[in-house]
């Protein structure tokens, strides 16, 4: 059993979720492309947007999606895809996950957040008070590092005051967790709240208050 001192969480797809399929899966299905191909193209351009202070900016969302769909070889689908994105339901906070986070903190664990997201979205996150749910909240647009880069997890561990080898990180993306073996933290791939709670119990992080 690894020694654990802190738990990190991803934001989109874990704490904040879209109803139904994940955005990547729904988008790939809409476009009729391979899931992994869409993920690669999206990650590449998302990477450019969400890594500051030299993050790439787009005048409109259409411009960004045009680059992504051009990379996928279907630029002619851009207008239809933009409408698909605009029609998607708004993300909702998963209150059960928030409950787990609050429970972990009441039990004395340090809990942090690392999100691949823009500085603008980070500011909105803090404006809404979501940062009060965590001991530390880091965003790629603020720190110029992005999952799965090892430095992203090392920065989170340092901010939480623990060795990175004593960190658990929860994410819904296998890609984001792909450097766990290299970095040394304990990865948890998020699928359901129930399976997350079970894994946290297995690691000795949850118990009755």
PAMAR-397765 format. One line per field, with one value per atom (N, C-alpha, C): residue in one letter; x, y, z; atom name; residue number from 1. Coordinates in steps of 0.02 Angstrom, whole numbers, plus 50000, padded with zeros to 5 digits. Example, Ala and Ser with C-alpha at 12.3 -4.5 7.8 and 13.67 -1.06 7.14 Angstrom:
BEGIN
aa (A, A, A, S, S, S)
X (50660, 50615, 50660, 50642, 50684, 50645)
Y (49716, 49775, 49835, 49888, 49947, 50002)
Z (50390, 50390, 50390, 50354, 50357, 50394)
at (N, CA, C, N, CA, C)
i (1, 1, 1, 2, 2, 2)
This chain:
BEGIN
aa (X, X, X, X, X, X, X, X, X, X, X, X, X, X, X, X, X, X, X, X, X, X, X, X, X, X, X, X, X, X, X, X, X, X, X, X, X, X, X, X, X, X, X, X, X, X, X, X, X, X, X, X, X, X, X, X, X, X, X, X, X, X, X, X, X, X, X, X, X, X, X, X, X, X, X, X, X, X, X, X, X, X, X, X, X, X, X, X, X, X, X, X, X, X, X, X, X, X, X, X, X, X, X, X, X, X, X, X, X, X, X, X, X, X, X, X, X, X, X, X, X, X, X, X, X, X, X, X, X, X, X, X, X, X, X, X, X, X, X, X, X, X, X, X, X, X, X, X, X, X, X, X, X, X, X, X, X, X, X, X, X, X, X, X, X, X, X, X, X, X, X, X, X, X, X, X, X, X, X, X, X, X, X, X, X, X, X, X, X, X, X, X, X, X, X, X, X, X, X, X, X, X, X, X, X, X, X, X, X, X, X, X, X, X, X, X, X, X, X, X, X, X, X, X, X, X, X, X, X, X, X, X, X, X, X, X, X, X, X, X, X, X, X, X, X, X, X, X, X, X, X, X, X, X, X, X, X, X, X, X, X, X, X, X, X, X, X, X, X, X, X, X, X, X, X, X, X, X, X, X, X, X, X, X, X, X, X, X, X, X, X, X, X, X, X, X, X, X, X, X, X, X, X, X, X, X, X, X, X, X, X, X, X, X, X, X, X, X, X, X, X, X, X, X, X, X, X, X, X, X, X, X, X, X, X, X, X, X, X, X, X, X, X, X, X, X, X, X, X, X, X, X, X, X, X, X, X, X, X, X, X, X, X, X, X, X, X, X, X, X, X, X, X, X, X, X, X, X, X, X, X, X, X, X, X, X, X, X, X, X, X, X, X, X, X, X, X, X, X, X, X, X, X, X, X, X, X, X, X, X, X, X, X, X, X, X, X, X, X, X, X, X, X, X, X, X, X, X, X, X, X, X, X, X, X, X, X, X, X, X, X, X, X, X, X, X, X, X, X, X, X, X, X, X, X, X, X, X, X, X, X, X, X, X, X, X, X, X, X, X, X, X, X, X, X, X, X, X, X, X, X, X, X, X, X, X, X, X, X, X, X, X, X, X, X, X, X, X, X, X, X, X, X, X, X, X, X, X, X, X, X, X, X, X, X, X, X, X, X, X, X, X, X, X, X, X, X, X, X, X, X, X, X, X, X, X, X, X, X, X, X, X, X, X, X, X, X, X, X, X, X, X, X, X, X, X, X, X, X, X, X, X, X, X, X, X, X, X, X, X, X, X, X, X, X, X, X, X, X, X, X, X, X, X, X, X, X, X, X, X, X, X, X, X, X, X, X, X, X, X, X, X, X, X, X, X, X, X, X, X, X, X, X, X, X, X, X, X, X, X, X, X, X, X, X, X, X)
X (50042, 50000, 50044, 50038, 50080, 50062, 50112, 50098, 50065, 50009, 49972, 49962, 49974, 49966, 49917, 49901, 49856, 49822, 49766, 49727, 49715, 49728, 49715, 49657, 49620, 49562, 49568, 49544, 49531, 49464, 49451, 49388, 49338, 49347, 49300, 49299, 49240, 49233, 49234, 49254, 49255, 49209, 49229, 49187, 49131, 49149, 49100, 49090, 49027, 49013, 48956, 48961, 48907, 48861, 48795, 48749, 48765, 48755, 48765, 48839, 48855, 48924, 48970, 49036, 49085, 49087, 49113, 49116, 49156, 49213, 49255, 49219, 49185, 49150, 49092, 49053, 48996, 49019, 49074, 49099, 49125, 49162, 49187, 49130, 49078, 49019, 48984, 48976, 48943, 48982, 49048, 49090, 49103, 49089, 49102, 49176, 49214, 49286, 49305, 49364, 49389, 49396, 49375, 49379, 49449, 49498, 49566, 49593, 49573, 49595, 49569, 49505, 49477, 49512, 49524, 49557, 49626, 49664, 49731, 49728, 49682, 49677, 49653, 49603, 49577, 49629, 49665, 49716, 49770, 49791, 49843, 49824, 49763, 49743, 49719, 49690, 49672, 49735, 49788, 49853, 49877, 49868, 49890, 49851, 49786, 49742, 49753, 49764, 49763, 49830, 49883, 49949, 49969, 49969, 49988, 50058, 50087, 50057, 50059, 50091, 50096, 50044, 49987, 49935, 49910, 49893, 49866, 49795, 49778, 49710, 49677, 49612, 49572, 49521, 49508, 49458, 49388, 49374, 49309, 49319, 49268, 49271, 49275, 49244, 49244, 49315, 49358, 49427, 49463, 49453, 49485, 49460, 49394, 49366, 49386, 49393, 49415, 49484, 49529, 49597, 49594, 49552, 49547, 49518, 49465, 49432, 49474, 49514, 49560, 49612, 49635, 49683, 49651, 49587, 49551, 49531, 49543, 49528, 49456, 49419, 49348, 49332, 49369, 49355, 49285, 49256, 49189, 49135, 49151, 49102, 49103, 49145, 49156, 49092, 49054, 48994, 48944, 48934, 48888, 48913, 48979, 49007, 49001, 49011, 49003, 48932, 48883, 48814, 48802, 48834, 48830, 48857, 48915, 48945, 48899, 48872, 48828, 48765, 48742, 48680, 48690, 48754, 48767, 48740, 48714, 48691, 48750, 48734, 48786, 48811, 48875, 48904, 48871, 48866, 48836, 48886, 48885, 48927, 48901, 48945, 48927, 48931, 48873, 48871, 48898, 48892, 48919, 48995, 49026, 49099, 49119, 49083, 49097, 49090, 49040, 49032, 49091, 49118, 49179, 49238, 49245, 49300, 49296, 49236, 49227, 49239, 49218, 49228, 49302, 49339, 49411, 49446, 49425, 49456, 49438, 49376, 49356, 49397, 49416, 49456, 49530, 49547, 49615, 49661, 49636, 49678, 49683, 49741, 49750, 49720, 49680, 49647, 49660, 49684, 49699, 49664, 49669, 49640, 49694, 49697, 49736, 49692, 49679, 49636, 49672, 49668, 49691, 49638, 49650, 49599, 49631, 49597, 49624, 49624, 49665, 49667, 49600, 49565, 49498, 49450, 49450, 49406, 49427, 49492, 49516, 49489, 49487, 49461, 49387, 49350, 49278, 49267, 49309, 49307, 49313, 49360, 49371, 49316, 49291, 49236, 49175, 49164, 49106, 49117, 49177, 49192, 49209, 49218, 49233, 49301, 49345, 49412, 49409, 49354, 49348, 49339, 49326, 49318, 49386, 49439, 49505, 49556, 49609, 49664, 49706, 49712, 49752, 49715, 49713, 49683, 49731, 49754, 49801, 49768, 49781, 49756, 49814, 49811, 49866, 49877, 49823, 49829, 49865, 49867, 49902, 49974, 49986, 50053, 50095, 50068, 50106, 50130, 50094, 50106, 50038, 50038, 49975, 49981, 49931, 49930, 49931, 49969, 50003, 50077, 50098, 50167, 50184, 50240, 50259, 50260, 50282, 50287, 50220, 50166, 50100, 50085, 50098, 50085, 50136, 50198, 50249, 50231, 50205, 50185, 50127, 50079, 50022, 50046, 50089, 50114, 50153, 50194, 50232, 50186, 50134, 50086, 50049, 50039, 50005, 50053, 50118, 50168, 50182, 50176, 50188, 50233, 50270, 50307, 50258, 50278, 50232, 50217, 50261, 50250, 50197, 50176, 50124, 50058, 50053, 49994, 49952, 49886, 49837, 49807, 49796, 49763, 49706, 49648, 49586, 49571, 49565, 49551, 49509, 49467, 49427, 49461, 49522, 49558, 49619, 49622, 49680, 49742, 49735, 49792, 49822, 49778, 49803, 49840, 49824, 49856, 49914, 49931, 49978, 50050, 50067, 50135, 50140, 50088, 50088, 50148, 50163, 50220, 50285, 50293, 50354, 50361, 50305, 50306, 50306, 50266, 50265, 50203, 50153, 50092, 50045, 49993, 49944, 49885, 49874, 49819, 49753, 49699, 49632, 49594, 49574, 49534, 49461, 49432, 49364, 49314, 49268, 49212, 49146, 49140, 49080, 49099, 49053, 49066, 49075, 49035, 49038, 49106, 49132, 49197, 49253, 49246, 49295, 49296, 49238, 49234, 49263, 49250, 49277, 49353, 49381, 49454, 49485, 49453, 49478, 49476, 49424, 49420, 49476, 49489, 49542, 49610, 49619, 49682, 49684, 49630, 49628, 49615, 49586, 49575, 49506, 49459, 49392, 49375, 49344, 49319, 49261, 49224, 49167, 49193, 49159, 49178, 49160)
Y (49940, 50000, 50062, 50106, 50166, 50214, 50252, 50305, 50362, 50387, 50440, 50498, 50558, 50617, 50667, 50661, 50711, 50680, 50710, 50687, 50746, 50736, 50787, 50767, 50816, 50804, 50844, 50815, 50851, 50887, 50937, 50974, 50947, 50963, 50942, 50867, 50837, 50765, 50728, 50763, 50732, 50772, 50834, 50875, 50908, 50933, 50964, 50917, 50898, 50847, 50867, 50843, 50852, 50791, 50802, 50745, 50700, 50635, 50588, 50574, 50565, 50549, 50607, 50591, 50643, 50685, 50745, 50789, 50756, 50728, 50698, 50641, 50598, 50542, 50566, 50615, 50641, 50676, 50713, 50750, 50702, 50651, 50602, 50567, 50550, 50517, 50564, 50627, 50675, 50683, 50686, 50697, 50633, 50576, 50513, 50497, 50517, 50504, 50459, 50431, 50389, 50430, 50401, 50437, 50461, 50417, 50435, 50488, 50486, 50538, 50606, 50608, 50672, 50695, 50649, 50668, 50698, 50667, 50692, 50763, 50773, 50839, 50891, 50873, 50920, 50937, 50886, 50898, 50944, 50935, 50977, 51050, 51066, 51136, 51162, 51119, 51137, 51155, 51118, 51129, 51200, 51221, 51288, 51342, 51330, 51380, 51384, 51327, 51323, 51330, 51339, 51348, 51420, 51455, 51526, 51533, 51593, 51656, 51667, 51621, 51629, 51587, 51577, 51536, 51567, 51523, 51547, 51572, 51626, 51652, 51650, 51641, 51640, 51697, 51727, 51780, 51753, 51693, 51661, 51586, 51554, 51481, 51447, 51477, 51447, 51438, 51487, 51483, 51424, 51413, 51357, 51291, 51285, 51221, 51209, 51261, 51253, 51221, 51243, 51214, 51140, 51125, 51056, 51011, 51034, 50993, 50989, 51041, 51037, 50983, 50979, 50926, 50857, 50853, 50789, 50776, 50826, 50817, 50831, 50865, 50879, 50952, 50999, 51070, 51092, 51057, 51076, 51063, 51026, 51012, 51064, 51115, 51163, 51198, 51227, 51264, 51219, 51158, 51112, 51091, 51083, 51062, 51118, 51180, 51236, 51238, 51225, 51223, 51166, 51109, 51052, 51070, 51104, 51124, 51173, 51222, 51271, 51241, 51187, 51154, 51106, 51092, 51045, 51071, 51027, 51049, 51078, 51123, 51152, 51100, 51105, 51060, 51073, 51020, 51025, 51001, 51032, 51009, 50942, 50894, 50829, 50836, 50844, 50856, 50797, 50737, 50679, 50681, 50703, 50710, 50765, 50821, 50875, 50850, 50809, 50780, 50738, 50700, 50660, 50705, 50759, 50805, 50836, 50858, 50888, 50837, 50775, 50722, 50708, 50706, 50694, 50749, 50810, 50865, 50863, 50844, 50838, 50783, 50733, 50679, 50698, 50758, 50783, 50777, 50753, 50747, 50814, 50826, 50884, 50868, 50914, 50901, 50960, 50943, 50994, 50982, 51031, 51027, 51047, 51010, 51032, 51022, 51077, 51075, 51103, 51067, 51094, 51143, 51206, 51256, 51324, 51370, 51437, 51479, 51532, 51579, 51613, 51625, 51656, 51611, 51546, 51499, 51490, 51496, 51492, 51550, 51610, 51668, 51660, 51631, 51619, 51568, 51516, 51464, 51495, 51541, 51572, 51622, 51656, 51703, 51668, 51607, 51568, 51535, 51541, 51514, 51441, 51410, 51338, 51323, 51372, 51361, 51346, 51365, 51353, 51279, 51239, 51167, 51131, 51166, 51136, 51175, 51140, 51175, 51214, 51186, 51217, 51206, 51257, 51250, 51278, 51235, 51255, 51245, 51292, 51288, 51296, 51257, 51258, 51328, 51366, 51433, 51481, 51465, 51507, 51486, 51419, 51394, 51371, 51374, 51357, 51285, 51242, 51170, 51137, 51077, 51046, 50970, 50939, 50866, 50838, 50785, 50741, 50758, 50819, 50837, 50823, 50790, 50774, 50836, 50892, 50953, 50975, 50960, 50979, 50946, 50882, 50845, 50864, 50876, 50897, 50965, 51010, 51076, 51070, 51026, 51017, 50988, 50938, 50907, 50959, 50999, 51050, 51101, 51121, 51170, 51142, 51076, 51043, 51026, 51033, 51020, 50947, 50906, 50834, 50810, 50754, 50725, 50700, 50705, 50685, 50610, 50572, 50500, 50485, 50536, 50527, 50559, 50571, 50603, 50552, 50555, 50519, 50571, 50553, 50600, 50566, 50599, 50572, 50610, 50574, 50606, 50559, 50587, 50544, 50530, 50556, 50547, 50502, 50447, 50404, 50441, 50485, 50524, 50566, 50599, 50642, 50603, 50539, 50497, 50456, 50467, 50423, 50427, 50480, 50485, 50465, 50434, 50416, 50373, 50323, 50279, 50317, 50363, 50404, 50451, 50482, 50533, 50502, 50449, 50413, 50424, 50461, 50469, 50410, 50403, 50349, 50374, 50345, 50369, 50333, 50370, 50340, 50366, 50320, 50339, 50344, 50403, 50414, 50387, 50346, 50322, 50337, 50318, 50331, 50352, 50386, 50406, 50344, 50293, 50232, 50199, 50192, 50160, 50203, 50269, 50313, 50304, 50304, 50296, 50229, 50177, 50111, 50111, 50143, 50146, 50187, 50242, 50283, 50245, 50203, 50161, 50109, 50079, 50029, 50060, 50122, 50156, 50184, 50173, 50195, 50268, 50300, 50372, 50391, 50345, 50358, 50311, 50339, 50298, 50337, 50305, 50339, 50395, 50452, 50509, 50495)
Z (50000, 50000, 50000, 49949, 49947, 50003, 50026, 50074, 50037, 50064, 50030, 50079, 50055, 50096, 50068, 50003, 49972, 49911, 49893, 49835, 49789, 49725, 49675, 49631, 49607, 49563, 49499, 49445, 49384, 49392, 49350, 49354, 49303, 49239, 49188, 49178, 49186, 49179, 49246, 49299, 49366, 49413, 49428, 49472, 49432, 49373, 49328, 49269, 49257, 49207, 49161, 49099, 49051, 49055, 49048, 49046, 48988, 48997, 48942, 48929, 48865, 48846, 48859, 48868, 48874, 48811, 48817, 48758, 48702, 48718, 48666, 48630, 48668, 48638, 48595, 48621, 48583, 48520, 48525, 48467, 48414, 48434, 48386, 48350, 48388, 48358, 48309, 48327, 48283, 48218, 48223, 48164, 48124, 48155, 48121, 48116, 48167, 48166, 48225, 48222, 48276, 48340, 48396, 48460, 48476, 48466, 48483, 48437, 48373, 48326, 48347, 48368, 48391, 48454, 48501, 48563, 48550, 48503, 48488, 48459, 48410, 48378, 48428, 48468, 48518, 48570, 48593, 48644, 48618, 48556, 48527, 48529, 48507, 48504, 48572, 48611, 48680, 48719, 48704, 48735, 48720, 48658, 48638, 48673, 48683, 48714, 48789, 48820, 48894, 48927, 48888, 48918, 48914, 48970, 48970, 48999, 48998, 48976, 48900, 48864, 48791, 48755, 48787, 48758, 48693, 48646, 48583, 48594, 48560, 48565, 48497, 48499, 48438, 48442, 48384, 48382, 48397, 48371, 48382, 48393, 48421, 48429, 48362, 48311, 48245, 48219, 48234, 48211, 48242, 48306, 48340, 48312, 48306, 48282, 48209, 48170, 48101, 48099, 48142, 48144, 48164, 48214, 48237, 48182, 48151, 48099, 48035, 48022, 47966, 47978, 48040, 48057, 48049, 48061, 48053, 47980, 47937, 47866, 47847, 47891, 47877, 47892, 47863, 47878, 47858, 47809, 47785, 47837, 47891, 47944, 47999, 47992, 48047, 48070, 48023, 48043, 48079, 48053, 48085, 48154, 48160, 48224, 48276, 48255, 48301, 48328, 48286, 48309, 48357, 48344, 48389, 48459, 48459, 48523, 48560, 48524, 48556, 48584, 48554, 48576, 48633, 48649, 48703, 48770, 48813, 48879, 48919, 48964, 49007, 49056, 49073, 49122, 49191, 49230, 49297, 49349, 49407, 49462, 49487, 49494, 49522, 49599, 49630, 49702, 49742, 49714, 49750, 49753, 49699, 49699, 49747, 49745, 49792, 49864, 49877, 49943, 49964, 49917, 49931, 49948, 49909, 49920, 49990, 50008, 50074, 50130, 50117, 50166, 50175, 50121, 50124, 50165, 50154, 50191, 50265, 50280, 50351, 50386, 50347, 50375, 50382, 50359, 50369, 50310, 50253, 50193, 50158, 50128, 50085, 50017, 49990, 49927, 49879, 49819, 49770, 49704, 49661, 49593, 49543, 49488, 49430, 49369, 49333, 49275, 49214, 49158, 49095, 49070, 49083, 49068, 49064, 49031, 49019, 49082, 49081, 49137, 49146, 49091, 49094, 49132, 49116, 49152, 49224, 49237, 49306, 49347, 49317, 49352, 49367, 49320, 49330, 49385, 49386, 49437, 49507, 49514, 49579, 49595, 49545, 49555, 49583, 49560, 49583, 49651, 49678, 49744, 49745, 49687, 49685, 49717, 49718, 49746, 49821, 49854, 49926, 49941, 49890, 49901, 49905, 49888, 49884, 49925, 49945, 49978, 49928, 49868, 49814, 49748, 49705, 49639, 49587, 49542, 49490, 49421, 49376, 49308, 49259, 49206, 49158, 49129, 49119, 49092, 49138, 49203, 49251, 49261, 49259, 49279, 49220, 49159, 49099, 49098, 49131, 49128, 49119, 49088, 49071, 49078, 49107, 49110, 49038, 49024, 49072, 49084, 49072, 49084, 49157, 49170, 49239, 49284, 49256, 49296, 49324, 49289, 49314, 49381, 49386, 49448, 49502, 49481, 49529, 49559, 49518, 49543, 49592, 49577, 49622, 49689, 49686, 49748, 49789, 49755, 49791, 49824, 49787, 49815, 49876, 49875, 49931, 49988, 49974, 50026, 50038, 49985, 49992, 49935, 49945, 49889, 49836, 49773, 49720, 49724, 49754, 49762, 49815, 49852, 49903, 49880, 49815, 49787, 49750, 49760, 49718, 49671, 49608, 49563, 49527, 49527, 49498, 49434, 49378, 49314, 49272, 49228, 49184, 49118, 49108, 49046, 49055, 49018, 49021, 48998, 48948, 48924, 48981, 49019, 49073, 49126, 49134, 49185, 49157, 49095, 49060, 49086, 49123, 49149, 49223, 49249, 49321, 49339, 49297, 49312, 49313, 49268, 49264, 49323, 49342, 49395, 49464, 49473, 49536, 49578, 49553, 49592, 49578, 49619, 49613, 49571, 49511, 49469, 49485, 49479, 49481, 49421, 49377, 49319, 49340, 49335, 49358, 49307, 49330, 49288, 49323, 49386, 49425, 49496, 49530, 49599, 49643, 49629, 49669, 49665, 49603, 49595, 49624, 49620, 49650, 49725, 49756, 49829, 49850, 49812, 49827, 49825, 49774, 49768, 49824, 49842, 49897, 49962, 49971, 50031, 50031, 49972, 49966, 49985, 49968, 49983, 50055, 50091, 50162, 50171, 50120, 50124, 50149, 50144, 50169, 50226, 50276, 50331, 50361, 50405, 50437, 50482, 50479, 50521, 50593)
at (N, CA, C, N, CA, C, N, CA, C, N, CA, C, N, CA, C, N, CA, C, N, CA, C, N, CA, C, N, CA, C, N, CA, C, N, CA, C, N, CA, C, N, CA, C, N, CA, C, N, CA, C, N, CA, C, N, CA, C, N, CA, C, N, CA, C, N, CA, C, N, CA, C, N, CA, C, N, CA, C, N, CA, C, N, CA, C, N, CA, C, N, CA, C, N, CA, C, N, CA, C, N, CA, C, N, CA, C, N, CA, C, N, CA, C, N, CA, C, N, CA, C, N, CA, C, N, CA, C, N, CA, C, N, CA, C, N, CA, C, N, CA, C, N, CA, C, N, CA, C, N, CA, C, N, CA, C, N, CA, C, N, CA, C, N, CA, C, N, CA, C, N, CA, C, N, CA, C, N, CA, C, N, CA, C, N, CA, C, N, CA, C, N, CA, C, N, CA, C, N, CA, C, N, CA, C, N, CA, C, N, CA, C, N, CA, C, N, CA, C, N, CA, C, N, CA, C, N, CA, C, N, CA, C, N, CA, C, N, CA, C, N, CA, C, N, CA, C, N, CA, C, N, CA, C, N, CA, C, N, CA, C, N, CA, C, N, CA, C, N, CA, C, N, CA, C, N, CA, C, N, CA, C, N, CA, C, N, CA, C, N, CA, C, N, CA, C, N, CA, C, N, CA, C, N, CA, C, N, CA, C, N, CA, C, N, CA, C, N, CA, C, N, CA, C, N, CA, C, N, CA, C, N, CA, C, N, CA, C, N, CA, C, N, CA, C, N, CA, C, N, CA, C, N, CA, C, N, CA, C, N, CA, C, N, CA, C, N, CA, C, N, CA, C, N, CA, C, N, CA, C, N, CA, C, N, CA, C, N, CA, C, N, CA, C, N, CA, C, N, CA, C, N, CA, C, N, CA, C, N, CA, C, N, CA, C, N, CA, C, N, CA, C, N, CA, C, N, CA, C, N, CA, C, N, CA, C, N, CA, C, N, CA, C, N, CA, C, N, CA, C, N, CA, C, N, CA, C, N, CA, C, N, CA, C, N, CA, C, N, CA, C, N, CA, C, N, CA, C, N, CA, C, N, CA, C, N, CA, C, N, CA, C, N, CA, C, N, CA, C, N, CA, C, N, CA, C, N, CA, C, N, CA, C, N, CA, C, N, CA, C, N, CA, C, N, CA, C, N, CA, C, N, CA, C, N, CA, C, N, CA, C, N, CA, C, N, CA, C, N, CA, C, N, CA, C, N, CA, C, N, CA, C, N, CA, C, N, CA, C, N, CA, C, N, CA, C, N, CA, C, N, CA, C, N, CA, C, N, CA, C, N, CA, C, N, CA, C, N, CA, C, N, CA, C, N, CA, C, N, CA, C, N, CA, C, N, CA, C, N, CA, C, N, CA, C, N, CA, C, N, CA, C, N, CA, C, N, CA, C, N, CA, C, N, CA, C, N, CA, C, N, CA, C, N, CA, C, N, CA, C, N, CA, C, N, CA, C, N, CA, C, N, CA, C, N, CA, C, N, CA, C, N, CA, C, N, CA, C, N, CA, C, N, CA, C, N, CA, C, N, CA, C, N, CA, C, N, CA, C, N, CA, C, N, CA, C, N, CA, C, N, CA, C, N, CA, C, N, CA, C)
i (1, 1, 1, 2, 2, 2, 3, 3, 3, 4, 4, 4, 5, 5, 5, 6, 6, 6, 7, 7, 7, 8, 8, 8, 9, 9, 9, 10, 10, 10, 11, 11, 11, 12, 12, 12, 13, 13, 13, 14, 14, 14, 15, 15, 15, 16, 16, 16, 17, 17, 17, 18, 18, 18, 19, 19, 19, 20, 20, 20, 21, 21, 21, 22, 22, 22, 23, 23, 23, 24, 24, 24, 25, 25, 25, 26, 26, 26, 27, 27, 27, 28, 28, 28, 29, 29, 29, 30, 30, 30, 31, 31, 31, 32, 32, 32, 33, 33, 33, 34, 34, 34, 35, 35, 35, 36, 36, 36, 37, 37, 37, 38, 38, 38, 39, 39, 39, 40, 40, 40, 41, 41, 41, 42, 42, 42, 43, 43, 43, 44, 44, 44, 45, 45, 45, 46, 46, 46, 47, 47, 47, 48, 48, 48, 49, 49, 49, 50, 50, 50, 51, 51, 51, 52, 52, 52, 53, 53, 53, 54, 54, 54, 55, 55, 55, 56, 56, 56, 57, 57, 57, 58, 58, 58, 59, 59, 59, 60, 60, 60, 61, 61, 61, 62, 62, 62, 63, 63, 63, 64, 64, 64, 65, 65, 65, 66, 66, 66, 67, 67, 67, 68, 68, 68, 69, 69, 69, 70, 70, 70, 71, 71, 71, 72, 72, 72, 73, 73, 73, 74, 74, 74, 75, 75, 75, 76, 76, 76, 77, 77, 77, 78, 78, 78, 79, 79, 79, 80, 80, 80, 81, 81, 81, 82, 82, 82, 83, 83, 83, 84, 84, 84, 85, 85, 85, 86, 86, 86, 87, 87, 87, 88, 88, 88, 89, 89, 89, 90, 90, 90, 91, 91, 91, 92, 92, 92, 93, 93, 93, 94, 94, 94, 95, 95, 95, 96, 96, 96, 97, 97, 97, 98, 98, 98, 99, 99, 99, 100, 100, 100, 101, 101, 101, 102, 102, 102, 103, 103, 103, 104, 104, 104, 105, 105, 105, 106, 106, 106, 107, 107, 107, 108, 108, 108, 109, 109, 109, 110, 110, 110, 111, 111, 111, 112, 112, 112, 113, 113, 113, 114, 114, 114, 115, 115, 115, 116, 116, 116, 117, 117, 117, 118, 118, 118, 119, 119, 119, 120, 120, 120, 121, 121, 121, 122, 122, 122, 123, 123, 123, 124, 124, 124, 125, 125, 125, 126, 126, 126, 127, 127, 127, 128, 128, 128, 129, 129, 129, 130, 130, 130, 131, 131, 131, 132, 132, 132, 133, 133, 133, 134, 134, 134, 135, 135, 135, 136, 136, 136, 137, 137, 137, 138, 138, 138, 139, 139, 139, 140, 140, 140, 141, 141, 141, 142, 142, 142, 143, 143, 143, 144, 144, 144, 145, 145, 145, 146, 146, 146, 147, 147, 147, 148, 148, 148, 149, 149, 149, 150, 150, 150, 151, 151, 151, 152, 152, 152, 153, 153, 153, 154, 154, 154, 155, 155, 155, 156, 156, 156, 157, 157, 157, 158, 158, 158, 159, 159, 159, 160, 160, 160, 161, 161, 161, 162, 162, 162, 163, 163, 163, 164, 164, 164, 165, 165, 165, 166, 166, 166, 167, 167, 167, 168, 168, 168, 169, 169, 169, 170, 170, 170, 171, 171, 171, 172, 172, 172, 173, 173, 173, 174, 174, 174, 175, 175, 175, 176, 176, 176, 177, 177, 177, 178, 178, 178, 179, 179, 179, 180, 180, 180, 181, 181, 181, 182, 182, 182, 183, 183, 183, 184, 184, 184, 185, 185, 185, 186, 186, 186, 187, 187, 187, 188, 188, 188, 189, 189, 189, 190, 190, 190, 191, 191, 191, 192, 192, 192, 193, 193, 193, 194, 194, 194, 195, 195, 195, 196, 196, 196, 197, 197, 197, 198, 198, 198, 199, 199, 199, 200, 200, 200, 201, 201, 201, 202, 202, 202, 203, 203, 203, 204, 204, 204, 205, 205, 205, 206, 206, 206, 207, 207, 207, 208, 208, 208, 209, 209, 209)
